[in-house]
Amino acid sequence: MQDVRRDAELLDDLLSAAPLVCDRVTGVHVVLSAKQIAAWTDRSVQMISQYKNGQTNIPVDFWRHVLRHYCDIRIVALLCPDNCLIEVINVAEQSPETAPAFFRQAVESEIEHHDKQRYLAELLADGRIDELDELTVRNYDDAFHSHRTRDAALHRAVIHAWNRAVAAKARGAAR
């Protein structure tokens, strides 16, 4: 069942931000506006306004047309709410850290993160929510993305170190 209010709020949020986006079809940067979305979806600006104000149901093909030109994870989630899990990790490419101290620190950070998860599981197991639960979950959620970034850096470092070790072994065997 389509939620008109949710769809309207999403469209309003997209338009109120008016970001400069790269049209995935043309490669041209455009301002995400009602006029631009009307052009992408072959609808009038008046119809876009009706969608945005929740006066009219927004058809699925509208979102598909928008998604073709502009990828917003919220649109993907709207189109595939039950059968897809989407996780986007934006980690700038950089040389992997290979110092032994980095590995120690990264592993300690992972252990600390998993200890927090274990504590949260115990805290929430009683089914009651109190102020401590709320604060703990909020702190965990705030730290989650930095954890993912550290985890990605550790992954890059491990794979880099492994590839170097395999290459060194192959060079040694070739001699």
Secondary structure as GFF3:
##gff-version 3
##sequence-region A 1 175
A	DSSP	alpha_helix	4	17	.	.	.	ID=ss1
A	DSSP	beta_strand	20	22	.	.	.	ID=ss2
A	DSSP	beta_strand	29	31	.	.	.	ID=ss3
A	DSSP	alpha_helix	34	41	.	.	.	ID=ss4
A	DSSP	alpha_helix	45	52	.	.	.	ID=ss5
A	DSSP	alpha_helix	60	69	.	.	.	ID=ss6
A	DSSP	alpha_helix	73	79	.	.	.	ID=ss7
A	DSSP	alpha_helix	100	124	.	.	.	ID=ss8
A	DSSP	alpha_helix	131	174	.	.	.	ID=ss9
###
